[in-house]
Amino acid sequence: MAKMTEETRKVELAITARWVATVSGEVLEHASVVVDGGKIVDILQAEQLQEHYLADTSIFLPEHVLMPGLINLHTHAAMTLMRGLADDLPLMLWLQNHIWPAEKQALSERFVRDGSLLACAEMLAGGVTCFSDMYFYPQAVADAVLQSGMRANLGLVVLEFPTVYASDADDYLLKGLDARDAWRSHPLLTATLAPHAPYTVEDRSFEKILTYAEQLGLGIHTHLHETTDEIAQSLDKYGTRPLQRLAELGVLGPNFIAAHCVHLEPQEMKMLAEFGCHVAHCPASNLKLASGIAPIVDLMQHGVNIGIGTDGAASNNRLDMFAEMRLAALLAKGSSGNAAALPAKQALEMATMAAARALGLDNAIGSIEIGKFADLAAVRIADPETLPCFDPVSHLVYAAGREHVTHTWVAGALRYQKLKGQEGVYANIEPSELREITSSWQSRLAQYK
């Protein structure tokens, strides 16, 4: 063990890896990331570590890529309990005949807390350290997030029609803001106002949401231009396309996240760029619901900031950000006819730094930089299916998967670990609790499949 000298500093954690994919700069080889107080205090070559630092915990990962924790920019965590429910249906039929009836029967604080905890476990095991949610009972989501030790941006959902959670748009807003007041000072939790979609929220409610967003400094997160039906309904009811309607209401701006954006005209892409809006790209969900393929290459050319999301496990079946990165890159190439479109480096940035930027958290997370929180994931590149490795970033997108994640840290705290040949272990989630959750809710929801 190294001895403390006048030149060494005592710190909580030092992680030394074969590669460090900083995202903000070049990939470092044989480097150490030093953590103290939950934040990164230094990044240096491995041979210099003991000269400058004495760590309470030292972790050596000679076969791994250390990367920023992935950020899932759009999901509905509690809907993980509906994984595989009514598969292979178009969006509106799926919602109206299966998902909404199931929610009417099952929706409760317990349902949301249980489903969100299951989602947190899945995401932590897949190297996800932060997610942006949109669902009912945000306090129940917060409870699950804090148990897991993850970071989350919780969407305060708004709808016009009643549910067991709230009676109308005003009630949704009131209950969401009350929940936010209960945990707004917690370092792992932030909030966004989350009107479900233009087809479920009226002008008056959007105007109130905009007022609250401006007064409280909150972002706005909504589904937008996901299907052609959505656009046709807007033209019929409002005489304009959804994005133009939101622009006229003053909703668009640098705090606005639009999920999906599958069906966009060139002037709409320009509009998103001019207003500084962000897009949450959900390629697997868009394909599974036959919504289409979002014009990501064109959006990038317009300068729109794009992050990646999984959507809910009910419409994707996986909260797998490695799969989403790979699919996003391949779809961009295939749809554009350009093999250089959306290279691996940019796909990784979309799943980390770009998503952090969309959430207004890019000064705190999204890359491995001094001063940022140590939200990190380690990916083992040593099995036959991942060798040889010529470019670790390329491997993260095209070769490795969530099954290769061995460690996930949030603010320097180890929240998930999987040792070679063993099952993964969570810091605060018991496998028996997850088994009980899935068994109980499957029997209750089976009638809606």
C-alpha positions, 0 to 999 in steps of 0.5 A: 500500500502506498504511503501518504506523503506531503505530495499525495492527496487522500481521496475516496476513489481511484479507477484505473482502466485500460481505456477511458472514453471521456466523450469530451476529448480523446480516448485515454489509454492506461489512465486513472480517474480520481474521485472525491466528494462524488466528483471527478478531481483528476484524470491522469496516467495510471503510472502517476496515480500513486505519486499524487493520490492515496485512495480509500478504494482503488479499482483496477480494470485492465480489460475495460473501457471506463465511460460516462454513465449513459443517459436515457433521454426519454422513457416511462419507467413504471411501464416496465411492468407492461413489458410485452403487453399487447405487442405488434400493434400500431400506436393508437390501437395499442394505447386505446385498447390495451395500455390505457385500459390496463392503466385504468385498472392498475395505476396507483402509487404502488404500481408506479413505485414498483415499475420504476424500481424494476426499470432502475435495476434494468438501467443500472445493469446496462450502464445507465446512470440518469434517465428522463421520465414521464409518468404519473405519481412522480413522487413514487418514481422519486422513491424508486430512484432514490432507493436505487441511487440513480439520477433522474429528471422526473417529468410532471405529466399533464393531460386533459382527461381524468385518471386515478392520479388527477382529474384535469390538467390543473390538477395534474399540474398542482400534484406534479409541482407539489411532488417536485417541492418535496424533493427539489433540493435533492442532488439526484433529482431534477424536474421537467414539465411534461405535457403528454402530447399536443393531441392530449393537451389543449392550448390553455394548458400549454399556456399555463405550463409555459408560465410555470416553466418560465417562473420556476426555470423548468424544462418542457418535455413532450411527445411530438410528431410521432405519427402521421395520425397525430399530425392529421388530427392537429390539422383537422382540429387546429388547422395547423401542424403540432410543431407550428401550434406549439411555436405560436403558443410560445412553447418552443425554446432551449428548454424544450425536449421533443420526443420522437420527431419522426415526421418533420418537414424541412422547415420544421427542422429549421424551426427546431434548430432556430429555437434551440430545441432538443430531440429525444430520438427513440429508434427502437420504439419508433420501429416497433410501433411502425411510427417510422424512422426519424430524419436524424441525419437531416436534423443533425445537419440543421444543428439540432441537439439530439439525445437518445431514449428507449421510450418505455419498455411497453413499446420497446421491451428493453431499456437498453441504451447500447442497443439504441446507440447501435440502432440509431447509428445503423438507421442513420446510415441506411436511411441516408445512404451514407456509411459515414452518417452518425459515426460511433463517436457521435452516437456515444455523444448522443447517449451521454453529453447531448442528452445531458445538454438537453436536460440542462445538466451538461455542466454536471454529467455527460462526460468524464471531466474534472469537476463533474459528478463521477457518473460512470460505467465500466464495460469489459472488452475481453470476451471472444465476441468483443475481440480484437478491439481496435477502437474502444468507442466503436466497440461500445456502439457496434460490438459491446452490449449491456451484458458487458457492463461490470460496474455502474457508479453514480456520484462516485457511489458504486450502485451495480457490480457484476463480477466475472462468472457471477450475477450482478449485485445492486447496492440497494435493490434485492433480487427477491424484491424484483421477483416479487414485483414482477410476479405480482403485477404480471398476474394482475395485468395478464387480462390486457395482453 
